[in-house]
């Protein structure tokens, strides 16, 4: 079983004060998922238009749905700096398909999960959370959904055919928790505990119930890379979380999804050094595509309690350099390597400013590669208009975020390319009505003459 994001709507993040929707797939839902031509999306927009806000929104959603302590152990200033200052609320809805990759990408159901935060007594809490499934007779993303559960201010109500033997134990174990933790973050451990105690591995729990509850893993398929100034490193996901993800997926769900270990996290548990060092060799092969003069990547490691601290060294013909002192572009590729691997094996990856410090030729080749071969999805923001030429023939692949914080999806218009339309100000609410002489009042003086 895998996940494919069909549609996302967010509100209340940074400068976004009304619903902003990204569409990743056609409105019509078929019995089989077509990955090709739809799995890469780029978002273009002016500085400050809200591109990074979209990435932050996905990041908050991921943290809410995978970390039960996210709202209780972070400082409020983190969310204060991201959530809109006027609304003091945040909401995010994900509509996604679960599909069976081994059975020719067979549709296993379309689901909607929404979660909203509000500020109360100087702290953020979950105001509402809703999980629904698209009814079988509905053939579009915007069709009729049947609610599985609803949570209003901490009160949980099941609305679907979840088995009674699960409902009461779940309600019992979530009392007084759902204001500060998403049920998606709680359910994996709760279901495991119920099966080991009340049900004692009762095999009568229906497959329908199990498939519905597996939806809680959507957030674990998401990965978000934000630009360096927006990384908020104190809150970054830790290396151990990836390792735990692999264990959980293989142990509890018998799922074939595997995640490669992150070559950027250089503090590695001792039990994972072999896997990590294999990843270093893959990183070496990747970097050589961009810098053929690289001979190898070696490493030094020093013990740190139950971990090792790794220092990566890039070796050339007559000299070597610690990775920390490599060029900006190579360091960016090193950072992105783990995210590219996730796209390849089925992850849903969001990258802010993918084009920063990357040559546009290499960037174009990477985009084409992921569109043709990746099992997952890649959504990225960009200022590099050249990537439009690589994406213009694909579906739902070029979005513009306007100065009014709305999404305009590119549609073919005669012989115009998206590049020409955008540069000419033909995208609604995205005017580029600036000329070279408009800077005279900033940098010019009375003696400056137009030439």
HUMOWO-V806268 format. One record per run of one state. SS is the DSSP state (~ for helix, > for strand, _ for the rest). FROM is the first residue (numbers start at 1). TO is the last residue. If there is no record, write none. Layout:
ss->[SS,SS]
from->[FROM,FROM]
to->[TO,TO]
This chain:
ss->[_,>,_,>,_,>,_,>,_,>,_,>,_,~,_,~,_,~,_,>,_,>,~,_,>,_,>,_,>,_,>,_,>,_,~,_,~,_,~,>,_,~,_,~,_,~,_,>,~,_,>,_,>,_,>,~,_,~,_,>,_,~,_,>,_,~,_,>,_,>,_,>,_,>,_,~,_,~,_]
from->[1,2,12,13,14,20,24,28,29,32,33,40,46,51,67,70,74,76,81,83,84,89,101,104,106,121,123,135,140,141,145,153,155,159,164,174,183,197,207,222,226,228,231,233,236,239,253,267,270,291,296,305,307,316,320,323,326,328,346,348,352,360,374,377,383,387,392,398,402,407,410,413,414,416,417,418,424,436,444]
to->[1,11,12,13,19,23,27,28,31,32,39,45,50,66,69,73,75,80,82,83,88,100,103,105,120,122,134,139,140,144,152,154,158,163,173,182,196,206,221,225,227,230,232,235,238,252,266,269,290,295,304,306,315,319,322,325,327,345,347,351,359,373,376,382,386,391,397,401,406,409,412,413,415,416,417,423,435,443,451]
